Amino acid sequence: MPFIREILNYRSLSIVGLEKNTGKTECLNYILERLPLEKMRVGVSSIGIDGERKDQVTQTAKPEIFLREGIIFSTTEKHFRQRKLVAELLEIGDVHTSLGRIVTAKVVAPGKVMLSGPPSTQELIKWIKNLNYQYNVQLSIIDGALSRLSPASPAVSEAMILATGAALSLTFSDLIAKTNHVVKLVNIESTKHDIPIELTSSQNGIWLYDTSRKKHAVLYDSAFTMNEREVDRKIDGDLVFVSGAITDRLMNKLSSDKYLTNCEIVVKDFTKIFLTPLLYNNFIKKGGKISVMNRSKLLAICVNPVSPTGYKLDSDAICNELYKLTGVPAYDIFKYI
């Protein structure tokens, strides 16, 4: 997987999987083993629990996370006590989790550790800033939890790697289709319009915005109240800004509104899009446009062709087809470790 050099162009990286056992940990170990630690300081943590010896669902063996000397890591108190490496304690955070507070330490002698870090995206953002400010960390790596794409939000990390594989589907065509759909969402273009901070900073509401006259008004207070009242049309607009998530229900409502037919729909980033492939593809084919405030940078797709039950797919065929459809390099992780 020759993308290590490209990783060095970014200050933060997330590794996220479309399902458990798609090879996130193998991918993380591959990266950590090859980063030039003599030239840079690296920090690593997880939004879930990673590095356990055995999968808690399938009871199959899993690779542990190996950290080299000099790497800074954050994990909970419980897993810090269980570490199999020598570390210098740097700080104990104020955030409490079910496994204790978050401990940040520096590896003195290499070994293995379980990572269970900040429990939310907001805490991850703080973690990255703290590592950079307090310990001069040039690259922060986040290992995502089960099927959670939130760490890949550009609000959290600058770049991402997507892990997929036979654990997602044992059918070649289905695996390709599901992965391709997510890549399409990741690669959605950024809007060319400057959207008012009143809209971008809002936590609720669907807004109508007139990009030429710079006027805006609330279409709906939230997606839950769409059917309870008529829209108060104070202005005409050519852009709809969705402050939260866009779902099939919301998309059906917006696309069926004759006054919004030609409107560009904008969300904060791809992690806010929860559209089924059928609905999304039909909307795009009909000339609809969805944009994001902040676009993610997908560096590579890692493929684990082996399912938890031992069934194996043709990894070369998967990688070639994904690259053909997405233009994103795809690699069988087991060929490089």
C-alpha positions, 0 to 999 in steps of 0.5 A, a space after each residue: 500500500 504505497 500511500 505512506 508518503 501521501 499521508 505525510 501531507 496531512 496533520 490528521 488521518 482517520 481509518 474507518 471500516 464499513 463493517 467489523 473485521 474489514 481490516 482496520 487494525 491491519 491497516 493501522 499497524 501497516 501505517 504505524 510500522 512504516 511512518 518515519 518516526 525519526 522525522 516526525 511525532 505521531 499520535 494515535 487513539 481510537 473512538 471505540 475499542 481496538 486492539 483486542 485479541 479476540 473479536 467479541 462478536 465472532 470470537 475469532 482472533 484479531 491482530 493487536 495494535 503494535 506501537 513503536 518507540 516515540 509514538 504518543 497514544 491515548 487510551 482509557 485507564 483500564 487499557 493503559 494498565 493492561 498495556 504490554 509496552 513501557 510508556 511515559 505517562 504524560 497526562 490524565 484527562 478530565 473526560 470520564 468513560 465506562 473504562 475510566 479517564 483518558 490517559 495519554 502516554 509516550 512509548 518508551 519501549 515498543 509493544 502492544 496496547 488496546 486503544 479506547 480513546 475519546 468517546 465523541 467526535 468533539 472530544 476527538 477534535 480536542 484531542 488532536 488540538 491538544 496533541 499538536 499544542 502540548 506535544 508537537 504531534 505532527 500527525 494524529 491517527 484515529 482508529 474508527 469504531 464499528 461502522 462509525 464514519 464520524 471520525 472521517 468527518 473533515 471537521 475531525 480529520 483532514 484525510 481518511 482511509 476506508 476499509 471494506 471487505 468480505 465481512 461487509 458482504 460475501 457477494 462480489 457485486 453487493 460488496 462493490 455496490 455498497 463500497 462504491 456508494 460510500 465512496 461517492 458520498 465521500 467524494 461529493 464536491 464542495 459547494 461554491 457558495 459562501 453560506 452565512 455563519 448563522 446557517 453553518 453554525 446552527 444545530 437544527 433546521 433546514 434553511 432556504 437561501 437566496 445566493 444572489 440576494 444573500 437572504 435566508 429563511 427557515 424552511 423547517 425547524 427540523 426534519 421531524 416537523 416537516 409534515 406538521 405545518 406548511 412551509 413559511 415561504 418568506 423568500 425564494 431561494 436556490 439553495 437548501 442548507 440542511 444543518 443536521 443529517 439528510 435522510 431518505 424521508 427528508 430527501 423525498 420531501 425536498 425533491 417532491 416540492 415543486 418550488 425546490 426542484 432546481 435547488 442545490 442541497 448542501 450539508 456540512 460533510 458526507 457523514 451527514 448523508 444517510 441516503 440509500 443508494 437507490 434514492 441517491 442515484 435516482 436524485 442525481 440522475 434526475 439532475 439533482 445536486 448535493 454538495 458539502 461545506 467541507 469535502 473529505 480526502 479519501 487516500 485509499 481503500 483497504 480490502 480484506 477479502 476474508 470473512 470472519 467465517 473464513 470465506 475468501 473473495 477474489 481480492 484482485 477482482 475487488 481492488 481492480 473493480 473499485 479502482 475502476 469505479 471510484 478512481 481511488 487506489 484499492 489494496 488487499 491489506 494482507 498482501 502488504 503485511 
